Structures are given as structure tokens and as C-alpha cells.
Amino acid sequence: MTFSRMEAALEDAFVEWINTFDGKSNPIDTVVELSDGSVLSEVLIDIDAKWFKQLGNNESGSLTSKHKRNSNGSSNGNSNWVVRFNTIKKIHKLITRYFDEVLGQDPELLPSINLAGIAKDADLHELLLMCQLIIAIAVQSDNNRTYIDMIQSLSQKSQHALMLSIEEVMNHFNSDVDSMNPRNSQLSGTSGTTTSKSIQFDTSDMPYRYQIEFEKVLVEKRQFEASHNQLLAEYDELRLRFDDIMMEKEDLKNRLRDMDQAIAHASNTGKADHVMRTEIDHLKQDL
């Protein structure tokens, strides 16, 4: 599949998925219609209304109705692209914070997105990258079952494209992928390469719902393994300290036993030494 065909397939999949959301103001026919941020905001609010509540009063939402759009999705005039840029910037900031603060995933590992390209030129490539982040959030949110069911209601072609998209985002957080560059993705020009080659297990025969859950379990497994290894190292250190203390205690017991024998011998001979008794008292205190 050429790069343009791959991009077209992913665009069709995202259009179909976004149109399954009931809360959006209007359906879309192409991804470039998302460039003003209004529909993206509505989708994100549906995913997590509390976290994305700041997007509920975007100024750019009225731009679509006030300004007729041309074929590439941008307004006929350029006076409003700065407003769209501020909206897209806010959306992207909340998305990256969601990965970091809610999902516990480092947003620095994610691909960079040209936000100005989205706002000014309705850049399809950059919009698809943004959509990839949004669907990855959806399938990891508290209501992930709802969004997985929505994906499963789509055509098989769209399901497959979205599955690869989600796996690609998750693989950015996969520490087992060697030298993974955030821009080396199926949307950044690495043709002929899919994420299924960069994971250890073949999930192609699994039902779609379980493929998503499997990816999440793998990430959690690696986190637990890292915590387990750290606890083992701490245990070994404590064990060594304990052994050292026990050896010191045994040494003190031997010294005390020798001293008791010396005192007993001195008492039998009538030559008990006050200094010896003082030393024994010190040894007992150490024990």
C-alpha cells in the first residue's frame, strides 16, 4: 500500500468513527473539516467531559457557520486562522496533559504535530496525527468499552485501519521497541512498515476488543516488572544489612560467653576483676 492510499484509508476510518458520535454539532465528510477544532472539541468532551470542559466554549466553533470553507478545509480569508490556531493549541495541550496526568504515559514520546499547519492550511497529515492521539485516549479512558464498541460497529476496513493507528500510538510507549523515533510512523513517511512488526506477539487472530486490551496489559506488565525488579534490589540490600547485623550480634555473644567464663574462673580463684564486670555490662548493652 502506498503512503497516499494508507493515509486515505485512515482518513476514511476516522471520518466514519467520528460520525458515530451523537453529541457533535454536524457530521463530517473529510478529516480536513476538523481543522477549526470545533468537532474535535465535541469528541473530546464526549470522551471525558470533566477533563476537556475548557473546550466547551471555543470561539472557533462559530467560524464554520460564519465563513464558507474552500476545498482544502480552510476559510476563504486568512483573518481567522490565528483563532483556529489558539483552539487547536488548547486541544493539543489538554491531550498531552491527559496522556501524562490521567494515563501516566510520557507525552514526550509522542510524535510532534504542526499545529499551525492544521489551523492555517488544514494539513491532512497533521490532522490524522491529532486524530490518532484522540482515539488512543478514547480506548484508554474510563468509558473505553463504549468507544471500542463504536469502533467495532464500523466497516472491517475502518476497524483494521484504526487498530493499526491505536497500536502505533501505544508503541511509542513501548520500551521494548529499539530506537523508536516518534516521527517514524505509518503517517510520517515510513512506507511499507506497520506496527504489527514491532511488537513481540501476533495479535492478528484476536477479536478486536481483545487486541486493544492486550496492548494495555502489555504496558501494565512492563510497569509491574520494573516495580518488581526494584523491590527485589531493595530486598537484596536489606538482606545483606540484616546478615551483617546478625554476624555482629553473634560476635558479641561469643565475646560475652568468653567473658562470662573468665569471670567464673576468676570468682572460683577469688580474683574477680571489677574491670571485667564493667566490660560485660557494656557487652550486654550492645546486645
N, C-alpha and C positions, 0 to 999 in steps of 0.2 A: 504494500500500500504506500503510495507516495505521500509526501508530507501534506500536500493540499487536500488529498482525499481523507487523510486521517483527521485533519482539522475540521473538514466539512462534516464528517461523521460525528465528531464530538460536539460540534455546534448543533446539529440536528437533535442529538441526545439531550443537551441542556435546554434547548427550546421546548422539547416535549416534557421534560421534567418540570421546568419552571411553570409551564401552563397547567400542571396538576394542582398548583397552589390555589386555594379558593379565595384567600384574602387579598390577592393582588388587584390593583385597580383596573388593569386591562391585560389581555393576552398579548403575547409577542409572536412575531413571525421569524425574527432573526436575533442573534445574540447582540448585534450592534445597537439594537433598541434599548439595551441595558445601560448605555453609556452615560445617561444622566443620573443614574443611581436610584431612581425612584422605585423601580420594580425590585432591584436588588435589596433595597431597604425593607420593602414589604416582605420579601422572602426571609430575610434575616430576623425580622420581628416575629414572624411565624415560628421560626426555629427556637428563638429564646427572647421572648418579649421583654423580660426584665433587663437582660444584658444589653440589648440593642434598642432600648426605649429612646435613646437620644436621636435615633433615625426617624422618629415618628413625625417630626416637623421640618423635614428637609425643604429648603426653598426650591430646589431643583425639580421637585415633584410637579410644580405648575408649569415648568418650561415646556413640557411635551405638548400641552394643550395650547399654549400661547404662541409657540413657534413651530412652524411646519418643518419637518425633518426631510433632508435630502436622502439620496440612495445609500450613503455610507453611514447614516445614523446621526450625523451632526447637524446642528441648527444651521439655517441659511446664513445667519450672521454669526460673527465671532465674539460678540459682546458678552455672551453668557457662558463661555467656556470656563471662565475662572470660577463662576458659581458652581458649575458641574465639577470642576477640579476639587473644590473645597469639600463637596459632598462625597466624592469618591475617596478623597484622602481620609475623611472621617470614617467611612465604611472600612477602609483597609486598616486603619489604626485599631478599630474595635475588633476586627477579625484577628489581627495578630495578638492582641491582648487576650482574646478568647483562647487561642491556642496556648498561650503562656499561663494565664491565671486560672482558667477553668479546666483545660485538658492537660495541663502540665507538660506541654510539648514546646520545645525551643523554636520560636518563630524565626530565629536567625538562620535556621537550616532550610527554610522555605525559599522558593525562587523569588527574586525581586520582580516587582511589577512596575511598568512605566505608567504611572497614574496620569500624567499629563497627556500621554498618548491616548488613553481612554477618553478623557474629558474633551480633548481638542479634536482628535481625529477618529474617535470611536474605533480604535485599533482592535481588530478581531482577535489577534494573537494574545494581547494583554487581557482582554475581556475573558477569554477562555481560561487563562491562568487564574483570574479572580474567581470565576465560577468553580474551578477545581477546589479552591480553598473553601468556598461556601458549602459545597456538597460534602467535603470531608468533615466539616463542622457538623453538618446535619446528621450524618450517620454515627457520630460520636456523642451527640447531645443526649440529654435525659429522655427525649422523645424519639430516640433513634429508630425504634420499631416502626413508628408512623412513616418515617422518611424511607426506610428500607422497603416497606410495603408499597409506597408510592413508586419507587424505582422498579419494583417487581411488576407493577401494573403496566409498564412501558413495553414497547416492542423489544424483541430479543436483541436486535442490533443496538438499540439505545442502552439496554441493560449492560451489554458487553462493553460498550464504549465508556459508560460511567463506572463500571467495575475497574477498568484499567486506570481511569482517572483517579479514583479513590486510592487504589494500590500505589499509584505513583506518588501521591502526597504522603501516604504513610511510610513509603520507603525513604523519604527524606529524613525520617526519624529513626531509621533502621541502622543501628551501629554496626551491623554485620556486612553492610554494603561497602565494599572497598572503594575509597576515593570517590564517593558520590558527590558530584558538583550540583548545587541546586538548580543550575540552568541547564544541566544535561537531562532533559526530559523529552517526552514524545512531542511536546509543543515547542521546544527550543531548538529544533533543527536536527536532532539525533535520529535520523530516519532509520527505519528497519529495526529499531530497538524497542522492546516493550518491557514493562516492569516485571512480567512473569518470569523473565530470565534472571532477575536479580534477587529473587527470594529462594529460600532453601527448599520449600515444599511445593509440589504441584497441586494447586487448588482448583484446576480447571474442571474437574469432575464433581466438585462440591456444589450443592444448591447455592444460589447467590447470597441468600441470607447468612449462610454459614461461612461463606468466604469473607464477608465483612467482619463477622465475629472472630474468625480465625486470625485475621490481621491484628485485631485488638488484643487477642490473647497472646500473640507472639510478642507484642510490645510490652505487655504486663509481665510476661515470663522473663524477659530480659531485665526488667526493673527488679523483679524478685530475686533473680540470680545475682545481680550486682549487690543487693542488700544482704543476701545470704553470704556471699564471699566476704563482705565487710565484717559481718558478725563472726564468721569463722576466724578472721585475722584477729579481731578483738579477743575472742575466746582463747586463742593460742597465746596471746600476750598475757592474759590474766592467768592462764595455766602455768606459764613459766614463772610468773611472780609468786604464785601460790607454792610451786615446788621449791623456790628459793627460800621462802619463809619457813616451810616445813623442814628444810635442811638446817636452817639456823636454829629452829626450835629443837631439833634432835641433838644438835651440837651442844646447846645449853643444857639439855637433860643429861648428856654424858658428863659434862663438866660438874653438874650438880651431884650426880651419883659418885663421881670420884672424890668430890669434896666431902660428901657425907661419909664415905668410907674413911677418909683421912681423919675426920673429926671423931668418928667412932674409935679409931685406933688410938688417937691422942687421948680420948677420955679413958680408955682402958689402961693407959700408961700414966694417967694423972697429969697429962701435959696439954690439956685443951687450950687452944690459942684463940684469943679474942678476935684477932685479925681474920682467922678462918671463918668464924661465925659471921662476921660482918660481910665477908665475900659471899657466903651462902645466901645471906639475906638479899644481897644485890642480885644474885642469880635468880632467886625466886621472884623478885620483882620483874626481871626481864621476861620470865616465863609468863 
